[in-house]
Amino acid sequence: MPMLYEPKWKSYMAITTDPIFTPKQCQMVIDAGHAQKPEDAKVGSSKTGGGAHDTKKRVTTISWIPFVEMKEMYQQIENQMLKVNNNHFGFAGMTLTEPAQFTEYPKGGFYDWHMDSDTSFLHEPTVRKISMTLLLSNPSEFKGGELQFLDRGREIKDLKQGQAIFFASFLRHRVAQIKRGVRRSLVMWFGGPPLR
């Protein structure tokens, strides 16, 4: 029986070679995040879309940046996602589907192992297929907070300010505990029709 193989170009994780945003643009995103109402992050989801506070799984503050607040930022990141999708993922019908999440991990903050896709598919379509984390902080401002992937045994710890990693939303990942300072990042999700 013939075997089927994924194309050699296909992968489920891609780091931008250079920062997407300058330090000045990163500060603009931080300011926009601070201008929104902060909330303690939740885990999971429910039929009402809420999730629950669970400090054993996640300690971070988030806010949501409305599309109208930073149209150019959204367009720039969506364009980058489309390039990454064409070169690495090959998912069909990809588009920006949700507002950006501004995250702040204080000293002691973390997010335990999780996937960004809703495995029960109660809240989808559209299906989250690609997740993105963009580092807004200068790496000298914090210690710890590595983005770790269970499925690939990889740890992303050398991102530059403004650099981003795009990865398949079904990959299990976590943010390790912050040992010093505050780690600020921009998290976004992109979706489309269910995977086939």
C-alpha positions as CSV (number, residue, x, y, z in Angstrom):
1,M,0.0,0.0,0.0
2,P,1.5,3.4,-0.9
3,M,2.4,5.8,1.9
4,L,1.2,9.4,2.0
5,Y,3.7,12.0,3.2
6,E,3.4,15.7,4.1
7,P,5.2,17.9,1.6
8,K,8.7,18.7,2.7
9,W,8.0,22.4,2.8
10,K,5.2,22.0,5.3
11,S,5.7,22.6,9.0
12,Y,3.6,23.7,12.0
13,M,5.8,26.3,13.5
14,A,7.5,29.4,11.9
15,I,9.4,32.2,13.5
16,T,9.8,35.5,11.7
17,T,13.5,36.0,10.7
18,D,13.3,39.7,11.7
19,P,11.0,41.7,14.0
20,I,7.6,42.6,12.5
21,F,7.4,45.7,14.7
22,T,10.0,48.2,15.7
23,P,10.4,49.0,19.4
24,K,8.3,52.2,18.9
25,Q,5.5,50.1,17.3
26,C,5.7,47.6,20.2
27,Q,5.2,50.5,22.6
28,M,2.2,51.7,20.7
29,V,0.7,48.2,21.0
30,I,1.5,48.2,24.8
31,D,-0.2,51.6,25.1
32,A,-3.2,50.4,23.2
33,G,-3.4,47.3,25.5
34,H,-3.1,49.4,28.6
35,A,-5.9,51.7,27.3
36,Q,-8.4,48.7,27.4
37,K,-10.0,47.3,30.5
38,P,-7.6,44.7,32.1
39,E,-8.9,41.4,33.3
40,D,-7.4,38.3,35.0
41,A,-7.1,35.7,32.3
42,K,-9.3,32.6,32.3
43,V,-8.8,29.1,31.1
44,G,-11.1,26.9,29.0
45,S,-14.4,28.0,27.7
46,S,-18.1,27.5,28.3
47,K,-21.3,27.7,26.3
48,T,-21.5,31.3,27.4
49,G,-17.9,31.9,26.3
50,G,-16.6,32.7,29.8
51,G,-14.0,30.1,31.0
52,A,-12.9,30.0,34.6
53,H,-10.1,31.6,36.7
54,D,-7.6,28.9,37.7
55,T,-4.4,30.2,39.2
56,K,-2.9,26.7,39.1
57,K,-3.1,26.8,35.3
58,R,-2.7,30.5,34.4
59,V,-1.6,33.7,36.0
60,T,-1.6,36.7,33.6
61,T,-3.5,39.9,32.9
62,I,-5.1,40.4,29.5
63,S,-7.0,43.0,27.6
64,W,-8.5,43.0,24.1
65,I,-7.5,45.5,21.4
66,P,-10.5,46.4,19.2
67,F,-10.0,46.2,15.5
68,V,-10.8,49.9,15.0
69,E,-8.1,50.9,17.4
70,M,-5.2,49.6,15.4
71,K,-6.3,48.9,11.9
72,E,-2.7,49.1,10.4
73,M,-1.4,46.7,13.0
74,Y,-4.1,44.2,12.2
75,Q,-3.5,44.5,8.5
76,Q,0.3,44.1,8.8
77,I,0.0,41.0,11.0
78,E,-2.7,39.4,8.8
79,N,-0.5,40.0,5.7
80,Q,2.4,38.3,7.5
81,M,0.1,35.4,8.6
82,L,-0.9,34.8,5.0
83,K,2.7,34.7,3.8
84,V,3.6,32.2,6.7
85,N,0.5,30.1,5.9
86,N,1.4,29.9,2.2
87,N,5.1,29.0,3.0
88,H,4.6,26.7,6.0
89,F,1.1,25.6,6.9
90,G,-1.0,25.3,3.8
91,F,-4.3,25.7,5.6
92,A,-7.4,26.6,3.5
93,G,-9.5,29.8,3.9
94,M,-7.3,31.6,6.5
95,T,-8.4,34.9,7.9
96,L,-8.2,37.0,11.0
97,T,-11.1,36.0,13.1
98,E,-10.7,37.4,16.6
99,P,-9.4,40.6,18.3
100,A,-5.8,40.7,19.5
101,Q,-5.1,39.8,23.1
102,F,-2.5,42.0,24.9
103,T,-1.0,39.9,27.7
104,E,1.2,40.8,30.7
105,Y,2.9,38.1,32.7
106,P,4.2,39.5,36.0
107,K,6.9,37.9,38.1
108,G,5.5,34.5,39.0
109,G,3.0,34.6,36.0
110,F,2.7,31.6,33.7
111,Y,0.3,29.6,31.5
112,D,0.4,25.9,31.8
113,W,0.1,23.3,28.9
114,H,-2.9,24.0,26.6
115,M,-4.0,24.1,23.0
116,D,-5.6,27.2,21.4
117,S,-8.1,25.1,19.4
118,D,-11.4,24.2,21.0
119,T,-11.2,20.5,20.8
120,S,-15.0,20.1,21.4
121,F,-15.7,22.5,18.5
122,L,-18.7,23.9,20.5
123,H,-17.6,27.4,19.7
124,E,-16.5,26.9,16.1
125,P,-16.5,27.4,13.1
126,T,-14.5,29.2,12.3
127,V,-11.8,26.9,13.5
128,R,-8.7,28.3,15.0
129,K,-5.8,27.0,12.9
130,I,-2.9,29.4,13.4
131,S,-1.9,31.1,16.6
132,M,0.7,33.9,16.8
133,T,2.7,35.3,19.7
134,L,4.6,38.5,19.2
135,L,7.0,39.7,21.9
136,L,6.4,43.3,22.8
137,S,8.9,43.6,25.7
138,N,12.6,44.0,25.3
139,P,14.0,40.6,26.4
140,S,16.2,42.5,28.9
141,E,13.0,43.5,30.8
142,F,12.2,40.0,32.1
143,K,13.6,36.5,32.8
144,G,11.8,33.2,32.2
145,G,8.6,33.2,30.3
146,E,9.9,30.8,27.6
147,L,7.3,29.6,25.1
148,Q,7.5,25.8,25.2
149,F,6.0,23.2,22.9
150,L,5.2,19.7,24.1
151,D,4.7,18.1,20.7
152,R,8.0,19.3,19.3
153,G,10.1,19.4,22.5
154,R,11.0,23.0,21.5
155,E,11.6,26.0,23.7
156,I,11.5,29.5,22.2
157,K,13.5,31.8,24.4
158,D,15.5,34.0,22.1
159,L,12.7,36.1,20.4
160,K,13.7,39.7,19.8
161,Q,11.4,42.6,20.6
162,G,8.8,42.8,17.8
163,Q,9.6,39.2,16.5
164,A,6.7,36.7,16.2
165,I,6.2,33.0,16.2
166,F,3.3,31.5,14.2
167,F,2.2,27.9,15.1
168,A,-0.6,25.5,14.5
169,S,-3.3,26.1,17.1
170,F,-3.5,22.4,17.9
171,L,0.1,22.2,19.2
172,R,0.2,21.9,23.0
173,H,2.3,24.8,24.4
174,R,2.9,26.8,27.6
175,V,4.5,29.9,28.9
176,A,7.0,29.1,31.6
177,Q,7.0,31.0,34.9
178,I,8.4,34.6,34.9
179,K,11.3,34.8,37.2
180,R,12.0,38.6,37.0
181,G,10.2,41.6,35.4
182,V,7.2,41.6,33.2
183,R,6.7,39.8,29.8
184,R,4.3,41.6,27.4
185,S,3.1,40.0,24.3
186,L,0.5,40.2,21.6
187,V,-1.5,37.0,20.9
188,M,-3.7,36.5,17.9
189,W,-5.6,33.7,16.3
190,F,-6.5,33.0,12.7
191,G,-9.1,30.6,11.5
192,G,-11.0,29.2,8.6
193,P,-13.2,26.3,7.7
194,P,-12.8,23.0,9.6
195,L,-9.6,21.0,8.9
196,R,-10.0,18.3,6.4
